[in-house]
Amino acid sequence: MAVPKKRTSISKKRIRKNIWKRKGSSAALKAFSLAKSLSTGHSKSFFVRQTSNKTLE
């Protein structure tokens, strides 16, 4: 017969939640850094084709 598991302590739950948040924060920081380097043209890992912004007059 199924028996309920013991309750996880609040401190252990908080530790796991903070680890999860830290992983997301570092991924967001890395993505922002990559976007910044792409916008300035200093990226070494991506090659972006430059398009000319000519307007028809």
mmJSON file of the N, C-alpha and C atoms, coordinates in Angstrom:
{"data_MODEL":{"atom_site":{
"group_PDB":["ATOM","ATOM","ATOM","ATOM","ATOM","ATOM","ATOM","ATOM","ATOM","ATOM","ATOM","ATOM","ATOM","ATOM","ATOM","ATOM","ATOM","ATOM","ATOM","ATOM","ATOM","ATOM","ATOM","ATOM","ATOM","ATOM","ATOM","ATOM","ATOM","ATOM","ATOM","ATOM","ATOM","ATOM","ATOM","ATOM","ATOM","ATOM","ATOM","ATOM","ATOM","ATOM","ATOM","ATOM","ATOM","ATOM","ATOM","ATOM","ATOM","ATOM","ATOM","ATOM","ATOM","ATOM","ATOM","ATOM","ATOM","ATOM","ATOM","ATOM","ATOM","ATOM","ATOM","ATOM","ATOM","ATOM","ATOM","ATOM","ATOM","ATOM","ATOM","ATOM","ATOM","ATOM","ATOM","ATOM","ATOM","ATOM","ATOM","ATOM","ATOM","ATOM","ATOM","ATOM","ATOM","ATOM","ATOM","ATOM","ATOM","ATOM","ATOM","ATOM","ATOM","ATOM","ATOM","ATOM","ATOM","ATOM","ATOM","ATOM","ATOM","ATOM","ATOM","ATOM","ATOM","ATOM","ATOM","ATOM","ATOM","ATOM","ATOM","ATOM","ATOM","ATOM","ATOM","ATOM","ATOM","ATOM","ATOM","ATOM","ATOM","ATOM","ATOM","ATOM","ATOM","ATOM","ATOM","ATOM","ATOM","ATOM","ATOM","ATOM","ATOM","ATOM","ATOM","ATOM","ATOM","ATOM","ATOM","ATOM","ATOM","ATOM","ATOM","ATOM","ATOM","ATOM","ATOM","ATOM","ATOM","ATOM","ATOM","ATOM","ATOM","ATOM","ATOM","ATOM","ATOM","ATOM","ATOM","ATOM","ATOM","ATOM","ATOM","ATOM","ATOM","ATOM","ATOM","ATOM","ATOM","ATOM","ATOM"],
"id":[1,2,3,4,5,6,7,8,9,10,11,12,13,14,15,16,17,18,19,20,21,22,23,24,25,26,27,28,29,30,31,32,33,34,35,36,37,38,39,40,41,42,43,44,45,46,47,48,49,50,51,52,53,54,55,56,57,58,59,60,61,62,63,64,65,66,67,68,69,70,71,72,73,74,75,76,77,78,79,80,81,82,83,84,85,86,87,88,89,90,91,92,93,94,95,96,97,98,99,100,101,102,103,104,105,106,107,108,109,110,111,112,113,114,115,116,117,118,119,120,121,122,123,124,125,126,127,128,129,130,131,132,133,134,135,136,137,138,139,140,141,142,143,144,145,146,147,148,149,150,151,152,153,154,155,156,157,158,159,160,161,162,163,164,165,166,167,168,169,170,171],
"type_symbol":["N","C","C","N","C","C","N","C","C","N","C","C","N","C","C","N","C","C","N","C","C","N","C","C","N","C","C","N","C","C","N","C","C","N","C","C","N","C","C","N","C","C","N","C","C","N","C","C","N","C","C","N","C","C","N","C","C","N","C","C","N","C","C","N","C","C","N","C","C","N","C","C","N","C","C","N","C","C","N","C","C","N","C","C","N","C","C","N","C","C","N","C","C","N","C","C","N","C","C","N","C","C","N","C","C","N","C","C","N","C","C","N","C","C","N","C","C","N","C","C","N","C","C","N","C","C","N","C","C","N","C","C","N","C","C","N","C","C","N","C","C","N","C","C","N","C","C","N","C","C","N","C","C","N","C","C","N","C","C","N","C","C","N","C","C","N","C","C","N","C","C"],
"label_atom_id":["N","CA","C","N","CA","C","N","CA","C","N","CA","C","N","CA","C","N","CA","C","N","CA","C","N","CA","C","N","CA","C","N","CA","C","N","CA","C","N","CA","C","N","CA","C","N","CA","C","N","CA","C","N","CA","C","N","CA","C","N","CA","C","N","CA","C","N","CA","C","N","CA","C","N","CA","C","N","CA","C","N","CA","C","N","CA","C","N","CA","C","N","CA","C","N","CA","C","N","CA","C","N","CA","C","N","CA","C","N","CA","C","N","CA","C","N","CA","C","N","CA","C","N","CA","C","N","CA","C","N","CA","C","N","CA","C","N","CA","C","N","CA","C","N","CA","C","N","CA","C","N","CA","C","N","CA","C","N","CA","C","N","CA","C","N","CA","C","N","CA","C","N","CA","C","N","CA","C","N","CA","C","N","CA","C","N","CA","C","N","CA","C","N","CA","C","N","CA","C"],
"label_alt_id":[null,null,null,null,null,null,null,null,null,null,null,null,null,null,null,null,null,null,null,null,null,null,null,null,null,null,null,null,null,null,null,null,null,null,null,null,null,null,null,null,null,null,null,null,null,null,null,null,null,null,null,null,null,null,null,null,null,null,null,null,null,null,null,null,null,null,null,null,null,null,null,null,null,null,null,null,null,null,null,null,null,null,null,null,null,null,null,null,null,null,null,null,null,null,null,null,null,null,null,null,null,null,null,null,null,null,null,null,null,null,null,null,null,null,null,null,null,null,null,null,null,null,null,null,null,null,null,null,null,null,null,null,null,null,null,null,null,null,null,null,null,null,null,null,null,null,null,null,null,null,null,null,null,null,null,null,null,null,null,null,null,null,null,null,null,null,null,null,null,null,null],
"label_comp_id":["MET","MET","MET","ALA","ALA","ALA","VAL","VAL","VAL","PRO","PRO","PRO","LYS","LYS","LYS","LYS","LYS","LYS","ARG","ARG","ARG","THR","THR","THR","SER","SER","SER","ILE","ILE","ILE","SER","SER","SER","LYS","LYS","LYS","LYS","LYS","LYS","ARG","ARG","ARG","ILE","ILE","ILE","ARG","ARG","ARG","LYS","LYS","LYS","ASN","ASN","ASN","ILE","ILE","ILE","TRP","TRP","TRP","LYS","LYS","LYS","ARG","ARG","ARG","LYS","LYS","LYS","GLY","GLY","GLY","SER","SER","SER","SER","SER","SER","ALA","ALA","ALA","ALA","ALA","ALA","LEU","LEU","LEU","LYS","LYS","LYS","ALA","ALA","ALA","PHE","PHE","PHE","SER","SER","SER","LEU","LEU","LEU","ALA","ALA","ALA","LYS","LYS","LYS","SER","SER","SER","LEU","LEU","LEU","SER","SER","SER","THR","THR","THR","GLY","GLY","GLY","HIS","HIS","HIS","SER","SER","SER","LYS","LYS","LYS","SER","SER","SER","PHE","PHE","PHE","PHE","PHE","PHE","VAL","VAL","VAL","ARG","ARG","ARG","GLN","GLN","GLN","THR","THR","THR","SER","SER","SER","ASN","ASN","ASN","LYS","LYS","LYS","THR","THR","THR","LEU","LEU","LEU","GLU","GLU","GLU"],
"label_asym_id":["A","A","A","A","A","A","A","A","A","A","A","A","A","A","A","A","A","A","A","A","A","A","A","A","A","A","A","A","A","A","A","A","A","A","A","A","A","A","A","A","A","A","A","A","A","A","A","A","A","A","A","A","A","A","A","A","A","A","A","A","A","A","A","A","A","A","A","A","A","A","A","A","A","A","A","A","A","A","A","A","A","A","A","A","A","A","A","A","A","A","A","A","A","A","A","A","A","A","A","A","A","A","A","A","A","A","A","A","A","A","A","A","A","A","A","A","A","A","A","A","A","A","A","A","A","A","A","A","A","A","A","A","A","A","A","A","A","A","A","A","A","A","A","A","A","A","A","A","A","A","A","A","A","A","A","A","A","A","A","A","A","A","A","A","A","A","A","A","A","A","A"],
"label_entity_id":["1","1","1","1","1","1","1","1","1","1","1","1","1","1","1","1","1","1","1","1","1","1","1","1","1","1","1","1","1","1","1","1","1","1","1","1","1","1","1","1","1","1","1","1","1","1","1","1","1","1","1","1","1","1","1","1","1","1","1","1","1","1","1","1","1","1","1","1","1","1","1","1","1","1","1","1","1","1","1","1","1","1","1","1","1","1","1","1","1","1","1","1","1","1","1","1","1","1","1","1","1","1","1","1","1","1","1","1","1","1","1","1","1","1","1","1","1","1","1","1","1","1","1","1","1","1","1","1","1","1","1","1","1","1","1","1","1","1","1","1","1","1","1","1","1","1","1","1","1","1","1","1","1","1","1","1","1","1","1","1","1","1","1","1","1","1","1","1","1","1","1"],
"label_seq_id":[1,1,1,2,2,2,3,3,3,4,4,4,5,5,5,6,6,6,7,7,7,8,8,8,9,9,9,10,10,10,11,11,11,12,12,12,13,13,13,14,14,14,15,15,15,16,16,16,17,17,17,18,18,18,19,19,19,20,20,20,21,21,21,22,22,22,23,23,23,24,24,24,25,25,25,26,26,26,27,27,27,28,28,28,29,29,29,30,30,30,31,31,31,32,32,32,33,33,33,34,34,34,35,35,35,36,36,36,37,37,37,38,38,38,39,39,39,40,40,40,41,41,41,42,42,42,43,43,43,44,44,44,45,45,45,46,46,46,47,47,47,48,48,48,49,49,49,50,50,50,51,51,51,52,52,52,53,53,53,54,54,54,55,55,55,56,56,56,57,57,57],
"pdbx_PDB_ins_code":[null,null,null,null,null,null,null,null,null,null,null,null,null,null,null,null,null,null,null,null,null,null,null,null,null,null,null,null,null,null,null,null,null,null,null,null,null,null,null,null,null,null,null,null,null,null,null,null,null,null,null,null,null,null,null,null,null,null,null,null,null,null,null,null,null,null,null,null,null,null,null,null,null,null,null,null,null,null,null,null,null,null,null,null,null,null,null,null,null,null,null,null,null,null,null,null,null,null,null,null,null,null,null,null,null,null,null,null,null,null,null,null,null,null,null,null,null,null,null,null,null,null,null,null,null,null,null,null,null,null,null,null,null,null,null,null,null,null,null,null,null,null,null,null,null,null,null,null,null,null,null,null,null,null,null,null,null,null,null,null,null,null,null,null,null,null,null,null,null,null,null],
"Cartn_x":[0.834,0.0,0.877,0.444,1.233,1.236,2.43,2.591,3.095,2.518,3.001,4.446,5.185,6.583,6.649,7.824,8.007,8.072,7.676,7.663,9.095,9.385,10.691,10.777,11.903,12.059,12.059,11.703,11.624,13.003,14.039,15.386,15.865,15.576,15.985,15.224,13.954,13.136,13.671,14.07,14.598,15.936,16.784,18.075,17.859,16.959,16.695,16.114,15.23,14.619,15.66,16.604,17.654,18.6,18.91,19.751,19.06,17.755,16.968,16.951,16.787,16.785,18.148,19.232,20.58,20.891,20.425,20.652,19.964,18.73,17.999,18.637,19.128,19.756,21.039,21.838,23.088,22.813,21.765,21.404,20.939,20.169,19.697,20.859,21.804,22.968,23.812,23.968,24.742,24.048,22.715,21.959,22.035,21.955,22.036,23.413,24.452,25.812,26.013,25.467,25.567,24.816,23.628,22.847,23.575,24.226,24.962,26.147,26.848,28.0,27.556,26.395,25.88,25.479,24.859,24.402,25.559,26.66,27.807,28.724,28.575,29.398,30.712,30.862,32.096,32.011,30.986,30.809,31.835,32.403,33.374,32.786,31.607,31.026,29.881,29.375,28.286,28.697,28.251,28.489,27.141,26.943,25.678,25.861,24.981,25.047,24.537,25.329,24.945,24.047,22.913,21.985,22.039,21.937,21.953,20.553,20.471,19.177,18.891,18.823,18.545,17.029,16.6,15.174,14.94,13.815,13.461,12.832,13.39,12.867,12.381],
"Cartn_y":[-1.192,0.0,1.255,2.278,3.501,4.281,4.746,5.516,6.902,7.966,9.317,9.513,10.254,10.526,11.58,11.65,12.66,14.038,15.016,16.388,16.926,17.655,18.277,19.521,19.693,20.838,22.138,23.207,24.522,24.964,24.699,25.131,24.384,23.083,22.303,22.777,23.096,23.597,24.942,25.797,27.121,27.01,26.069,25.855,25.435,24.468,23.99,25.086,25.9,26.995,28.028,28.334,29.303,28.792,27.486,26.903,27.026,26.74,26.825,28.262,29.226,30.644,31.071,30.608,30.98,30.458,29.238,28.688,29.544,29.957,30.803,32.162,32.7,34.011,33.987,32.932,32.857,32.634,31.874,31.664,32.972,33.762,35.05,36.009,36.003,36.883,36.519,35.212,34.757,35.141,35.002,35.362,36.864,37.659,39.112,39.529,38.881,39.184,38.857,37.718,37.33,38.315,38.726,39.689,41.017,41.427,42.682,42.614,41.477,41.353,41.268,40.665,40.605,41.989,42.773,44.099,45.053,44.883,45.763,45.264,43.988,43.434,42.838,42.634,42.088,40.591,39.933,38.509,37.684,36.677,35.798,34.422,34.128,32.81,32.801,33.966,34.049,34.951,34.575,35.41,35.927,37.215,37.833,38.544,38.242,38.883,40.313,41.256,42.658,42.986,43.599,44.008,45.519,45.989,47.44,47.983,49.121,49.742,50.864,50.503,51.509,51.683,52.921,53.198,53.662,53.219,53.627,55.01,55.928,57.308,57.663],
"Cartn_z":[0.0,0.0,0.0,-0.729,-0.84,0.463,0.824,2.059,1.679,2.242,1.928,2.363,1.574,1.903,2.999,3.64,4.68,4.04,4.796,4.325,4.208,3.099,2.917,3.799,4.468,5.367,4.567,5.234,4.581,4.1,4.911,4.515,3.269,3.188,2.019,0.778,0.963,-0.146,-0.634,0.31,-0.039,-0.777,-0.344,-1.007,-2.455,-2.67,-4.026,-4.908,-4.327,-5.081,-5.489,-4.577,-4.884,-5.958,-5.93,-6.977,-8.328,-8.346,-9.582,-10.106,-9.204,-9.61,-10.14,-9.483,-9.889,-11.287,-11.609,-12.94,-14.003,-13.728,-14.664,-14.821,-13.715,-13.752,-14.58,-14.414,-15.175,-16.658,-16.991,-18.396,-19.027,-18.276,-18.784,-18.985,-18.064,-18.175,-19.388,-19.641,-20.79,-22.099,-22.136,-23.336,-23.592,-22.529,-22.684,-23.186,-22.666,-23.09,-24.566,-24.999,-26.403,-27.297,-26.867,-27.646,-27.75,-26.661,-26.668,-27.632,-27.641,-28.531,-29.989,-30.243,-31.611,-32.103,-31.211,-31.632,-31.891,-31.177,-31.381,-32.488,-32.863,-33.927,-33.441,-32.131,-31.581,-31.311,-31.833,-31.57,-32.331,-31.658,-32.298,-32.586,-32.019,-32.194,-33.208,-33.61,-34.57,-35.721,-36.899,-38.071,-38.546,-38.475,-38.845,-40.168,-41.105,-42.409,-42.288,-42.715,-42.631,-43.827,-43.544,-44.601,-44.73,-45.941,-46.146,-45.938,-45.314,-45.012,-46.009,-47.266,-48.297,-48.41,-48.43,-48.601,-50.013,-50.556,-51.92,-51.861,-52.63,-52.638,-54.023],
"occupancy":[1.0,1.0,1.0,1.0,1.0,1.0,1.0,1.0,1.0,1.0,1.0,1.0,1.0,1.0,1.0,1.0,1.0,1.0,1.0,1.0,1.0,1.0,1.0,1.0,1.0,1.0,1.0,1.0,1.0,1.0,1.0,1.0,1.0,1.0,1.0,1.0,1.0,1.0,1.0,1.0,1.0,1.0,1.0,1.0,1.0,1.0,1.0,1.0,1.0,1.0,1.0,1.0,1.0,1.0,1.0,1.0,1.0,1.0,1.0,1.0,1.0,1.0,1.0,1.0,1.0,1.0,1.0,1.0,1.0,1.0,1.0,1.0,1.0,1.0,1.0,1.0,1.0,1.0,1.0,1.0,1.0,1.0,1.0,1.0,1.0,1.0,1.0,1.0,1.0,1.0,1.0,1.0,1.0,1.0,1.0,1.0,1.0,1.0,1.0,1.0,1.0,1.0,1.0,1.0,1.0,1.0,1.0,1.0,1.0,1.0,1.0,1.0,1.0,1.0,1.0,1.0,1.0,1.0,1.0,1.0,1.0,1.0,1.0,1.0,1.0,1.0,1.0,1.0,1.0,1.0,1.0,1.0,1.0,1.0,1.0,1.0,1.0,1.0,1.0,1.0,1.0,1.0,1.0,1.0,1.0,1.0,1.0,1.0,1.0,1.0,1.0,1.0,1.0,1.0,1.0,1.0,1.0,1.0,1.0,1.0,1.0,1.0,1.0,1.0,1.0,1.0,1.0,1.0,1.0,1.0,1.0],
"B_iso_or_equiv":[0.0,0.0,0.0,0.0,0.0,0.0,0.0,0.0,0.0,0.0,0.0,0.0,0.0,0.0,0.0,0.0,0.0,0.0,0.0,0.0,0.0,0.0,0.0,0.0,0.0,0.0,0.0,0.0,0.0,0.0,0.0,0.0,0.0,0.0,0.0,0.0,0.0,0.0,0.0,0.0,0.0,0.0,0.0,0.0,0.0,0.0,0.0,0.0,0.0,0.0,0.0,0.0,0.0,0.0,0.0,0.0,0.0,0.0,0.0,0.0,0.0,0.0,0.0,0.0,0.0,0.0,0.0,0.0,0.0,0.0,0.0,0.0,0.0,0.0,0.0,0.0,0.0,0.0,0.0,0.0,0.0,0.0,0.0,0.0,0.0,0.0,0.0,0.0,0.0,0.0,0.0,0.0,0.0,0.0,0.0,0.0,0.0,0.0,0.0,0.0,0.0,0.0,0.0,0.0,0.0,0.0,0.0,0.0,0.0,0.0,0.0,0.0,0.0,0.0,0.0,0.0,0.0,0.0,0.0,0.0,0.0,0.0,0.0,0.0,0.0,0.0,0.0,0.0,0.0,0.0,0.0,0.0,0.0,0.0,0.0,0.0,0.0,0.0,0.0,0.0,0.0,0.0,0.0,0.0,0.0,0.0,0.0,0.0,0.0,0.0,0.0,0.0,0.0,0.0,0.0,0.0,0.0,0.0,0.0,0.0,0.0,0.0,0.0,0.0,0.0,0.0,0.0,0.0,0.0,0.0,0.0],
"pdbx_formal_charge":[null,null,null,null,null,null,null,null,null,null,null,null,null,null,null,null,null,null,null,null,null,null,null,null,null,null,null,null,null,null,null,null,null,null,null,null,null,null,null,null,null,null,null,null,null,null,null,null,null,null,null,null,null,null,null,null,null,null,null,null,null,null,null,null,null,null,null,null,null,null,null,null,null,null,null,null,null,null,null,null,null,null,null,null,null,null,null,null,null,null,null,null,null,null,null,null,null,null,null,null,null,null,null,null,null,null,null,null,null,null,null,null,null,null,null,null,null,null,null,null,null,null,null,null,null,null,null,null,null,null,null,null,null,null,null,null,null,null,null,null,null,null,null,null,null,null,null,null,null,null,null,null,null,null,null,null,null,null,null,null,null,null,null,null,null,null,null,null,null,null,null],
"auth_seq_id":[1,1,1,2,2,2,3,3,3,4,4,4,5,5,5,6,6,6,7,7,7,8,8,8,9,9,9,10,10,10,11,11,11,12,12,12,13,13,13,14,14,14,15,15,15,16,16,16,17,17,17,18,18,18,19,19,19,20,20,20,21,21,21,22,22,22,23,23,23,24,24,24,25,25,25,26,26,26,27,27,27,28,28,28,29,29,29,30,30,30,31,31,31,32,32,32,33,33,33,34,34,34,35,35,35,36,36,36,37,37,37,38,38,38,39,39,39,40,40,40,41,41,41,42,42,42,43,43,43,44,44,44,45,45,45,46,46,46,47,47,47,48,48,48,49,49,49,50,50,50,51,51,51,52,52,52,53,53,53,54,54,54,55,55,55,56,56,56,57,57,57],
"auth_comp_id":["MET","MET","MET","ALA","ALA","ALA","VAL","VAL","VAL","PRO","PRO","PRO","LYS","LYS","LYS","LYS","LYS","LYS","ARG","ARG","ARG","THR","THR","THR","SER","SER","SER","ILE","ILE","ILE","SER","SER","SER","LYS","LYS","LYS","LYS","LYS","LYS","ARG","ARG","ARG","ILE","ILE","ILE","ARG","ARG","ARG","LYS","LYS","LYS","ASN","ASN","ASN","ILE","ILE","ILE","TRP","TRP","TRP","LYS","LYS","LYS","ARG","ARG","ARG","LYS","LYS","LYS","GLY","GLY","GLY","SER","SER","SER","SER","SER","SER","ALA","ALA","ALA","ALA","ALA","ALA","LEU","LEU","LEU","LYS","LYS","LYS","ALA","ALA","ALA","PHE","PHE","PHE","SER","SER","SER","LEU","LEU","LEU","ALA","ALA","ALA","LYS","LYS","LYS","SER","SER","SER","LEU","LEU","LEU","SER","SER","SER","THR","THR","THR","GLY","GLY","GLY","HIS","HIS","HIS","SER","SER","SER","LYS","LYS","LYS","SER","SER","SER","PHE","PHE","PHE","PHE","PHE","PHE","VAL","VAL","VAL","ARG","ARG","ARG","GLN","GLN","GLN","THR","THR","THR","SER","SER","SER","ASN","ASN","ASN","LYS","LYS","LYS","THR","THR","THR","LEU","LEU","LEU","GLU","GLU","GLU"],
"auth_asym_id":["A","A","A","A","A","A","A","A","A","A","A","A","A","A","A","A","A","A","A","A","A","A","A","A","A","A","A","A","A","A","A","A","A","A","A","A","A","A","A","A","A","A","A","A","A","A","A","A","A","A","A","A","A","A","A","A","A","A","A","A","A","A","A","A","A","A","A","A","A","A","A","A","A","A","A","A","A","A","A","A","A","A","A","A","A","A","A","A","A","A","A","A","A","A","A","A","A","A","A","A","A","A","A","A","A","A","A","A","A","A","A","A","A","A","A","A","A","A","A","A","A","A","A","A","A","A","A","A","A","A","A","A","A","A","A","A","A","A","A","A","A","A","A","A","A","A","A","A","A","A","A","A","A","A","A","A","A","A","A","A","A","A","A","A","A","A","A","A","A","A","A"],
"auth_atom_id":["N","CA","C","N","CA","C","N","CA","C","N","CA","C","N","CA","C","N","CA","C","N","CA","C","N","CA","C","N","CA","C","N","CA","C","N","CA","C","N","CA","C","N","CA","C","N","CA","C","N","CA","C","N","CA","C","N","CA","C","N","CA","C","N","CA","C","N","CA","C","N","CA","C","N","CA","C","N","CA","C","N","CA","C","N","CA","C","N","CA","C","N","CA","C","N","CA","C","N","CA","C","N","CA","C","N","CA","C","N","CA","C","N","CA","C","N","CA","C","N","CA","C","N","CA","C","N","CA","C","N","CA","C","N","CA","C","N","CA","C","N","CA","C","N","CA","C","N","CA","C","N","CA","C","N","CA","C","N","CA","C","N","CA","C","N","CA","C","N","CA","C","N","CA","C","N","CA","C","N","CA","C","N","CA","C","N","CA","C","N","CA","C","N","CA","C","N","CA","C"],
"pdbx_PDB_model_num":[1,1,1,1,1,1,1,1,1,1,1,1,1,1,1,1,1,1,1,1,1,1,1,1,1,1,1,1,1,1,1,1,1,1,1,1,1,1,1,1,1,1,1,1,1,1,1,1,1,1,1,1,1,1,1,1,1,1,1,1,1,1,1,1,1,1,1,1,1,1,1,1,1,1,1,1,1,1,1,1,1,1,1,1,1,1,1,1,1,1,1,1,1,1,1,1,1,1,1,1,1,1,1,1,1,1,1,1,1,1,1,1,1,1,1,1,1,1,1,1,1,1,1,1,1,1,1,1,1,1,1,1,1,1,1,1,1,1,1,1,1,1,1,1,1,1,1,1,1,1,1,1,1,1,1,1,1,1,1,1,1,1,1,1,1,1,1,1,1,1,1]
}}}
